[in-house]
Amino acid sequence: MKKQASFKFWSEICSYITLKHISYMARLFKCTPLYIIIMLYCLPIWAQNTIKFTLPNEESPEVARIFRDLIGEFNTTYPNAITLDVQDSWDKGLQSFINNVRKNSSAGILLAKNAETLDLQSSGLVSNAETIMSSETAFFDRFIPRYLANANVANKPYCAVPVYCTVPVVYYNMDKITPAVCNDRNFSPENLPQTYQELETLLLTLRGRSDRAPMLIGGDWYEWVFESMVLQNGGSLGNANYTVKFDSPEALATLKYWQKLWESELIDTAGSWKSTINHFKYQNYPIAIYSSGAVEELQKDAKFTWAATAMPSSKTKVVSYSGANLFFSSNMTAAQRQTAAQFTAFLYKKDISAQIAMATGLIAVTSDRMGAAGIGSSSGNRSALQQIQTAKPGFMTHQYDKMRKILKGAISRVFNGTVTADQSLARAQKEAMHVLNPEP
């Protein structure tokens, strides 16, 4: 495997340094020439061993904090072994990692959506995680088998290492909602909407007392919520062959229902994923659908009484679960692969998945831990995380980023009133299949 660009850089620099340069640096830094020689010798070794950890900071600030703390702790034993590259979105994190590997400017580990597994594995940009972790006996035995579904592709097990999972959750601002509906029903954390008809009735009541849509659906990644509703209607967005079914009857029924809510000014979308929960936290919307990862953030920062519950049910009680995996770049040297294995083993000795679960509301993939204590003990709140027991992994396909953007475009066209739901999904299906199976 080729040496890293940083290693080559320091090797070339050191080859031009003479004793005269060393003597000058010793006087400058007030140390012995031997110290300078040792330092220069170690620089290329340091560059060869160091790896970059690319961390999108979009799901929850607590995830970033935990990784920062553990990287700092690991680096006290292995100095400068891990450098941190924090990006403010999933897409930026993925692109930063891809650019670094393709240009061979750095090597390391990426935290990315588990739905990216197929594309990353087929791109040649990542190494097989099982190979990286081969020195750790029975490493993958610690994971609950269901959470390995989006880490395995094309009969190649363990292309990545699962970190956490999340399910969509409906959040309610009880302080805003209760006064508005007190004359209509007994509204409490134990009596939240269980069906879409109940939710729609509540939205209509709230809309009648406000000048804006009462419910916000997660921006940028709202197709994940859409997928859950398609599953509840008995359909799916993809199949085992990694193709899509955007124009299925179940998808059409879901989009028509969203169109009805949109045209009745009952739902709205945010500009970005992270801004969705901020809008709810700042009480701009009394109801929001978002990841379970916001639980602890709301527990600490919300200045009002709130509750969380499972998605309403339709034909079946099922949702799509998402999550994140660790991916290892394919351009690592042998020394860097060893560093990556040591760091990953360290993370799981610290039970990072359980740490993240307790600090956020995300779901551990190494145990039955159901998330942060902040979610509360009421049956309504606990049902939010218990959705994982019947959840299905999100659809995964080649060209995943393009697929989800095509689906988002189909939803947006209907919201904009430019085409019917039937026309928009038919167009989306045609666009998707052209990307997946381009004509010669």
N, C-alpha and C positions, 0 to 999 in steps of 0.2 A: 504493500500500500504506500502511496506517496506520502512524504513528510508534509507537515502542515506549512503553510506560507509563513506563519509567525516563526516557526523553527528555522526555516531557511533564512529568514530575515536576520535573526540574531546570529546565526552561524556566519553569514556573510559579513556582518558588521564586525564580529570578533576577529575575523581573519585579517582585517586591516589595522588592528590595534597593535602598536609596538610597545617596547619597554618604556620609551619616552612618554607615550600616552598614559601608561599605567602609573608612572611616577607622578605625572601631573594630576591624575585623578586621586591618587593617594593623598597628595598635599591638599587638594580641593576639599575632599571629604574627611580630612584629618584622620586617616587610618593607614594601616600598613599596606605595602604593595601586594603582599600575599593575600590580604582580604579582597583586594580588587580582582586579583587573578581568580580566586575562588568564586566571586560573584559573577564574573564574566563567564566562567565555565558553567555555572548553574543556570544562567539565563536561558540558553537554548533548551536545556533539560526541562526547566519550568514551562517554557512555551510548548514543549512537546507533550507534557503531562496534563496541562490545564485544559479544561473543557468549559464550554459555555452552556448555561441553563437558560433556555428561552421560556419566559413565563408570561402568558397573557393575563392581565389583571382585569378581567371582566366579570367573572362569575360572582366573586365575593372578595372584598379587601382582606378578609381573614385568611383566605387561601394564600395570597401573596405574603402576608405576614408570617405564616407558619413556614413557608418555604425559605423566606429570608432568614428566619431564626435558625432553621436546621442547616442551611448552607453555612452560616456563620459558625455554628458549632462544629460542623464537619471540617471546615477550614482551619480550625485550631489544631486539629490532629494532622491534617494534610494541608499545609499552608498553600494558599492560592490555587488550590485544586479546582475550585468551581468559581467562575465569574457569572454574574447575573445579568440577563438581558430582559428587562421588563417592558412589555408592550401593552397598550391600553385596550386592545381588542383581540378576539380570537383570530380574526383575519390578519391583523398586523403581525401577531406572533408567528403564525404559520408562514407568512411571506418572508419575515426576517430570517427564520430558520432555513427556508428553501434557498434564499439568496446566498446565505453564508455557506451552505453545503455546495451549491453549484459553483460558486466562485472559489471554493476551498479556502475561504478567509478565516473560518473557524469551524470547530467540530464540537459536538456535544449532545445535549438532551433537550427535547421539546415537550412541553405540556400542551396537548391539543385535544380537540373534540374527538371522541372515539369514532365518530362517523367518518373521520379522515383516514382511518386505518387502511382501507382498500387502496385509495389513491397513493398514499405514502409508500405502501409496500410495493406497489407496482411501478412506482417511479424510480426505484433504485436508490433513493435518497436516504433510506433507513436500513439498519441492520436488523436481523432477527433477534428479538429480545431474549429468546431462549438461549441463543448462542452467547450473547453478552453475559447472561447470568448463569452460564454453565458451571462456574466454580461454586455457586451457591446451591447446595444439595436441597432438592425438593422445594425450591423457592416458590414455584407456582402452586404448590399444594395449599398455600395459605389463603388462596382466593376462593370465594364462593363460586362454583362453576358457572352459574348463570351470567356472572359479570365478565366472563372471559369471551362471551359471544362476539363482541365487537373488537376483540384483540386477536381473533383468529380469522384468517381468510384463505380461501382456495386450498383448503386442507393443509395449510401451513400454520401450526399452532404457535401461539405466543409471539405474534409480530410486534406486540407492544405490552406494556405493563399497566393494568387498570389502576386508577387512583381513587376515583369516587364516582358516584352516580347521582342523578337528580331526577325528580318527577315534577310535572307542572302542578302548581298549587293555586287555589283561589284565596286571595287575601281580602278581608273585609275590615273596614274602619267602623267599628261598632259605635263609636261616639257620633259619627255622622249619620249612620243608617238607622239606629234605634229610634231617635226622635221622629224620623220621617215615616216610620212604618208602625209606630206603637199602637195606632188605632186600627191597624189592619191585621196584625198577627203578633204572636209572641216570638220576638226575635232575640236569639241568644246564641252563644258559641255552640251550644248543644242542639240548636234548631236552625241550622244553616241550610240553604237550598240543596236538595239531593238530586233533583232532576233539572233538565234545561227549561222545562215549563215553569218550575218554581223560580229559577234564576231569572227568566225573562219577565215574570210577573213582578219580581223585586225591582228589576231594572226599569220597568215601566212606571212603577211607583216613584222611584227616585228621579226619573227624568221629568215627571210631572211637577217636581219641586225644585228643579234646577234648570239652568239655561245651557247645560252641556251634557255630553254623554257621561253616564255614571261609571262605565267600566272600561279599563285600559288593558289592552292585550299587548304582551311583550313586543317591543319594537325590534326590528332587524332579524330576530329569530322567531317571529310569530308563526312561521310555518310548522314549528315543532308543536305548538298548541293545536294547529289545524290538523296535523297528523294524528294526534291523540283522539280528536273528534271523529276522524275517518275510521280509526280502529274501533271506536265505540259504535259506529254505524255498521260494523261487521266487515270492513274492507281493510286495505293497506295501501301504502304509497309505493311499495316495491315488492319484489319477490326474491326467491332464493337465487335467481340468475343475475341478480344485481341490475335489474331493469326497473323502470318506473311504470306506474299505472295512475297517472295524474287525472285521466278522464274517466275513471271508474264510476259506476252509479253512486257508490258510497262517498267518493270525493265530491261529486256533483251535488249530492244532498247536503253535504257539509258547507260547501261554498254558497249554496242558495240560502242556507240558514244564516250564515255570516252576512250575506247581502241584505237579508231582511233586518237583522239587528243594526247594520250600518245605516241603511236608509231610514230606519226609525230613530236614528241618533242615540242608540243605546250603547254602542261600543266605539272606541277610538284606538288608534295605534300611536306608539311613541316613536321618536326619531332614532333611538338606539336601545339596545337591550338594557344596559345599565340605567339609562334614564327612566325606564319603566318603574322600577322600584323606588327611585327617587321621587317621581311624581306621586306615588302612593304615600311615601314617607312624609312628604310636605303637604299632604292632604288635598292635592289637586283633583284626585279621583277617589271615591269611596270604595271602589272595588278594582282589583287588578289581578291578572293571571300572570304568574311569573314562576321562576324556579324555586324549589324548596330551599335553595341556598341563601335566601334572604332572611331566614327566620331569626338568626342571632343578631343580625344587623338591625332588624326592627325591634328586637327585644331591648337593645341598647339605646337606639336613637329615636324611636317613635315616641311622640309626645301625646299619644292617645291610646285608647283601648282598641286592640285589634284581635282578629281571629283568623285562623287559616284552616282550610279544609280541602278534602279531595275534590277533584273535578266532578261536576254533576255527571250522572250516568245516562246513557241512552239505551241501546240494545244490549250492550255488555259493559261491565265495569272493568275497563282496561285503559291504560294510557301508554304513551311512548316514553321510555326513559332514555335520557341522554347521559353524558358523563365525559370524563377526561382520561386519557392514557398518557404514559410516558413513551416517547419514541427516541431511538438512538440513531444518530447520524451514521451514514455508511462510510464517511471519510475519516474516521478516527484511526489513530495509530494504535499499536498494541498497548502502549502505555496508557493512552487515553481510554481505551476500552476497559482496562483494568480500573482506572479511576471511576469510570461510569458505573461499573459493577459494584465497586466498593461504596460509592455514594448511594446507589439504589438500595443495596443491602442495608446500609445505615438508615435510610428513610423508613424501611419496613421493620427494622428492629425498633425504631421509635414509633412504630404503628401509625404512620402518617395518615393513613386513610381514616382511622378512628379519631385522630386528632382533628382532622378537617371536619368530620361529621359532628363532633361535639361543639366545634367552634362556629358552625354555620347553619346546619339543617340539611346539608348534603348527606348522602347515604354512603356508609362505609362499604367497601367491596371485600373486606377481609373478615368481616364478622356480621352478626345480625344487629349491630348497633344502628338505631334508627334516627340518628341526628341529634341536634342540639337540645339541651334541656329546656331552652327557651320556648320550644314549641308548645309546652304546657302539657297538662295531663288530661284535658277534657277529651271526650270521645271524638268531637268534631276536629280538633286540632291533630290528634294522633292519627286520624284517618288520612291526613294529608301524606304522611310518610309511608303509611301502610299500603298505599297504592303500589309500591314496588313489588309486593307479593304477587300481583297478577299482571304487572307491566310487561311490555314487550320492548326489545331493543329497537331504537330508531332505525329507519330504513338506511341502508348503506348501498352505494352504487359507485361505479366509476364516474369520474368528473363530478364528484359530490357537490362541490361549491357551485358549479354551474347549474346543477339540478335544483338545488334549493333556491337559487336566484330566479330560475325560470318559474318555479312554483310561486315564489313571492310576487313575481311580475303578473302572474295570472290572477292572483288575489287582488293586487293593486288595480288592475284594469277594471275589475268588477266594481271596486269601491269608487273608482273615478267615473263610473257610469258610461264607459266607452263601448263596452261589449256586454253580451249576456254571459252568465256563468258557463253555459254549454259551450259557447264560442271560445271563451277564454281558456278553458281547460283543454279543449280540442287543440287549440293553438299551442298550448304548453306541452301537450303530449307529443305533437309533431316536432316542436323545437328540441325537446329532450331526446327523442329517438334519432334525430339528425345528428346530435352531438355524440350519442352513444354508438350509433352505427352510420357514420357518414357515407354518403354515396361515393363510389369511385369516380 
